[in-house]
Amino acid sequence: MALLVVGQVLFLGVHSLSISNKPARERLFARLGLGPFKGLYSPCSRGTLMAVPGQTLCTNANIRWSLI
């Protein structure tokens, strides 16, 4: 459950950078360039997104095994 909450907080944090904090995103983009910016943003976004279904699958697997 903790992984689910942490994953959601990190997912929202990563995406709030591109939604609500345009000046910070523009500074980071100007400093890194297009390729490195996308290279950092994409794995962070994917990793936090995968934490949510990953936790759900682990939780459901534990429930299934306990029912057998």
C-alpha positions in Angstrom: 0.0 0.0 0.0 2.9 2.3 0.8 4.3 1.8 -2.7 1.0 2.7 -4.2 0.8 6.0 -2.3 4.5 6.8 -3.0 4.0 6.0 -6.7 1.0 8.2 -7.0 2.7 11.1 -5.2 5.7 10.8 -7.4 3.6 10.5 -10.6 1.7 13.7 -9.7 4.9 15.4 -8.8 6.6 14.6 -12.0 3.6 15.6 -14.1 2.9 18.8 -12.1 6.3 20.0 -13.3 5.1 20.1 -16.9 1.5 21.2 -16.0 1.7 23.9 -13.4 5.3 25.0 -13.1 6.2 26.2 -16.6 9.1 28.5 -15.5 10.9 25.7 -13.7 10.3 23.3 -16.7 11.6 25.9 -19.1 14.7 26.5 -17.0 15.4 22.8 -16.8 14.7 22.4 -20.5 17.0 25.3 -21.4 19.8 23.9 -19.2 19.6 20.3 -20.4 18.3 20.6 -24.0 15.5 18.6 -25.7 17.1 15.1 -25.8 18.4 15.0 -22.2 15.2 16.5 -20.8 13.0 13.9 -22.5 15.6 11.3 -21.5 15.1 12.2 -17.8 11.4 12.9 -17.9 10.3 9.7 -19.7 11.8 7.1 -17.4 10.7 9.1 -14.3 7.2 9.2 -15.7 7.1 5.6 -16.7 8.6 4.4 -13.5 6.1 6.2 -11.3 3.3 5.1 -13.5 4.3 1.4 -13.3 4.5 1.6 -9.5 0.7 2.0 -9.3 -0.4 -1.1 -11.3 2.7 -3.0 -10.0 1.5 -2.5 -6.4 -2.1 -3.5 -7.4 -0.9 -6.7 -9.0 1.3 -7.6 -6.0 -1.6 -7.0 -3.7 -4.1 -9.0 -5.7 -1.5 -11.9 -6.0 -1.2 -12.0 -2.3 -4.9 -12.0 -1.8 -5.3 -14.8 -4.4 -2.6 -17.0 -2.8 -4.2 -16.5 0.7 -7.5 -17.7 -0.7 -6.1 -21.0 -2.1 
